[in-house]
């Protein structure tokens, strides 16, 4: 399992260790340019979309959702994989296809703007 620290783009403030709610928006790891995480939280439910690349450079998107735990500071869910989506400025070609899942993603928020993310493999 791979763990890395991710940060919310555009914010660099810290918060109390206990009294915070994770920020929604675009998150990324400065050490892994080119991939990122969009996190949305509403009513205690987190949805994360992950944009990344396969080893050959082809793009691959992931989606996971579920209830936040640990007073709203932790999340774990199945990392569903999608391929063959719409290209930018192309004629509409249909919806992306579900391509299985790659295991479990876990996110432990350590402040409003930083988290430890664990990915399979």
Secondary structure, 3 states (H helix, E strand, C coil): CEEEEEEECCCCCCCCCCCCCCCCEEEECCCCCCCEEEEEEECCEEEEEEEEECCCCCEEEEEEEEECECCCCEEEEEEEEEECCCCCCCCCCCCCEEEEEEEEEEEEECCCCEEEEEECC
